[in-house]
Amino acid sequence: MPPRRKLSDLDRGRAIGWLQDDVAVRQVAQRLAVAPSVIIRLKQRFHATGRVQERQRSGLPRVTTQREDRFIQRQAMQQRMATANNTVVSGQTIRNRLHNFGLRARRPVRGTTLTANHRAARRAWCTQHVRWQRQQWAQVLLTDESRFCLEPADGRIRVWRLRGECFAEGAVLERQRFGGGSVMVRGGISTRLRTPLYHVVGNLTGVRYQNEILQPLVVPALQAIGPRAILQDDNAPPYRSAAVNTFIQQARVNRMLWPANSPDLNPIEHMWDELCRRVQQHHPPPANLGQLLQWLQQERNGVPRAFICNLIHSMRQRCVECLAHNGGHTRY
């Protein structure tokens, strides 16, 4: 909660006493949990008038009591996304009261839908793997797919402009609809190796997943990791089809059970974000989807191995944080 902006008459007297005892302004502010500017104004007013009471202020009286202010705070904490509109007091009054409690309107973090069953499955999975050591996670091949747009709009771009220059030349970010096209790629990472990016064209069925990804890319990677290698993939229907399950058993591949709707538990998501940033640093940007795919392959090879190892080493902390949030969303 931010520092207070007002002091009671008792606190004002105490502050003046400390100042007269040569206590620094910042120390007085820390003792009373207020901003230093409050103590500075109090000191100036005392030297000018010899009083510590505030002068009578003009303006309308407060339309809400302290009890009503606390009710507004409770309502905001219970309904986080409720608007400030009210039929009794103005929306600005409600915003002012919430600001006094340190509440600010911010963009919400976007996350996948988590039902009670999802949260229970996430808790069970994290409880099972929270004590895994780095040597155990080094045996896991983490896989996933991601879509990259030719013209991504990630909200990171900012523009320098003056007031009233919203539509000035050079201040408008021009973007094609639907990102100008996109490519879907699938890959895998581990502390020892990374698989080539596979360009997914069209609908990926179970048979295609077996013939085009598992057999030529995933199985050799698991063999290179070692006899105790474990495959991690999500619960998409193509990956859990009967044909894929039969192939997994015949190839004697150890598969990790994965909780649904848990992208925050998979470090490869940060790998995709790093690839997107690296591609965006190219000037000029990719001209077509073929060049975008080529740069993705190139930047995938340029990601340092230490970066990937750090991502996988965060698995224990991901489990700890998921358990701390009772299976809910995490900062990852």
Secondary structure, 3 states (H helix, E strand, C coil): CCCECCCCHHHHHHHHHHHHCCCCHHHHHHHHCECHHHHHHHHHHHHHHCCCCCCCCCCCCCCCCHHHHHHHHHHHHHCCCCCCCCCCCCHHHHHHHHHHCCCCCCCCCCCCCCCHHHHHHHHHHHHHHCCCCHHHHCCEEEEEEEEEECCCCCCCCCCCCCCCCCCCCCCCCCCCHHHHCEEEEEEEECCCCECCCEEECCCCCHHHHHHHHHHHHHHHHHHHHCCCCEEECCCCHHHHCHHHHHHHHHCCCEEECCCCCCHHHCCHHHHHHHHHHHHHCCCCCCCCHHHHHHHHHHHHHHCCHHHHHHHHHCHHHHHHHHHHCCCCCCCC
